[in-house]
């Protein structure tokens, strides 16, 4: 395990020029009449977004914003892990690991790092600050690319090593949504207190679950029946492709910035608490494009999708019957979350839930979508821990 190396995002101009040229030369096609987003990414909106991309969007501005925070790479058993770290205010800030998912990136947390680390700058108490650590998942963004698909349990191993062996932390909190929820679940299971150094986990998506978590009450049975809608092929097509033959998909996506953008922003529209199909009721064009650009400038769309095949191969989603995460677990239940939380009684068969908040609004990309609610719930949960 090597000493962490300082890292600065500095994308070669030639790569930016290549992306811009590919967007400019894209040959537009047709969309079903009055289709909206029903059949996929809306053509009219995508053309508007791409015009903004070519004429107004400035990657260098957002590169500078990301570089405001210290960044490093660390080699962990041959896997390079990129991470942002912002040391918190106060006498003894608690370490907080924030894990993103697909099709997200470290950019999801850009807006919450400073408030979590330095609450006094936003009207809070400095003693409530965290040391905030935000890694890029292996195969994503600025982390190294694995040689073959790996699953979320292996990433949990890398992230625990990052927190303990590389950074020397004890008593840390692991937080996550999307893949980050599964990764954090495994951290809590494999490295959670009292056997490891993870004090607790905080989740905004239902990920890891126990095979013994069987619905019994009327409320639980109703959830189980409604949850079958997740298997609707109109919403799960991406999952089936990426968990079986991701390499085939990659040839189109790695060649087309517009295609990559369409594939990603459709999920931001569908999985978020938007007003109708107005994606900009939640996100700005700059936010959408910066997240997409991280995939493009690092050429990581391909390896990002490998995680789905890694899950498929390793079966890293189900605990054995009777097993559950015993470390304290905080749940932030956002109403438009794609993978809806079961009733608390059923969730507790998989997790030691000590904190639960039903949010009034918000969806899948909680930190980016509802940063104030996200921050407040993490702080509230942390105050319940010893």
Phi, psi and omega in degrees: 000120186274163175292139179303140180250129177303144184224138174230133177287122180212085184285129178302139182300327180299325178290319177297319179296321180296316179298314181298318180297320181293324176293316184296327185267004182299134179264111184285154184232215186246167177224147176304140181302132181056032186284330184059228176256005187299324184261005183132197183301129183293125184298317182297316180293320181297321177296319177297316180295320181290327175297318176297318179305315183283326191255338188229319187300141182231100179301321184300327177299314183283333172299316177297320179298315178296323182283358175296334182257143178300137179228151181214165165236145178226139176270121179237106181054040178087356178255122178279126178244123174269142177208149169266141175221127176235113180289135186276166176283174177090174185284325186213069183296137181281139178289137180228116179263122180249119183246128180272189178218203177251138002264049180264195183192181176299339179299332178306329186258001183305322186278351183248351184298307183295314178300324179287322182279326187227069183299335181295338177285350184233027176088009181256194182259127181303331182290351177268009182286151176247152159281114187259124180239123184234098179271153167276133178300148174305133183087356181244144169052233190264004171281163177289164183259126178294158181286332178219163177302137175236159182261175183295332179292324176293321178294323176302320177299313180299317184289324175295320177297321177301312184291321188264304186282321182278311186261348175074025183274147168238158169062042183266161175254135175251127181238145178193156170229165183053226178304327179300332178289321178290317178299313179295325176300315178293324175300313179297325181284312185275330188231014182280160177300144005267358186278341181227194187261000175275116184285328186189165175231151178231127188233144172241013170215145176282112184243265179302138179213159182270140175296341179271003181276082184262132178294134182229312182285167179300319179296317180293319180294322177296319177299313182301321179291314180295329184291345177298340180296338177299336180275003176304118184298339179292338179251340187253006181303316180302321183294317181294319179294311186288337180267357180241299184233062183296332183296324179297316178299326189297329184296323176286314186292322181289343181266340190232105174301323179294318178297316177299315180300314181297317182298322184278312187290338176300324178288324177294328177286312186289324189265002184251164182272068182274164171273103186063228177255027178271090183299332181277004168285349179239316187239149172273163175301322180297319179296314180299314184288325180294319177297316177298317183298328178299321175295322185284313185290336178262357182050053187243007179303315183304302186289339176295323181285345179299335181299328178294318177291325176300318176298315181301317183285322186268341183066038188275048180230342189239127171278157179296153178308134180087348179269149174203168176283118185266344174296152178303137184234129173255136182243126170252107188262097180272136191294332181258023175296133180300310180264091189296144176290139171292168170307152184305322181300324179279322177301322183291351173281346177248335186224149172276079185285120177246354183208134181215128177233121172272113182279149180277341182203164178115160183226218194290319185265068195301314185296325180275326186279315182227068187300323182294317178294319180300310181297313184299322182287323176298315179298315180299316179296315182300325181292343179275351186268149178293000000 
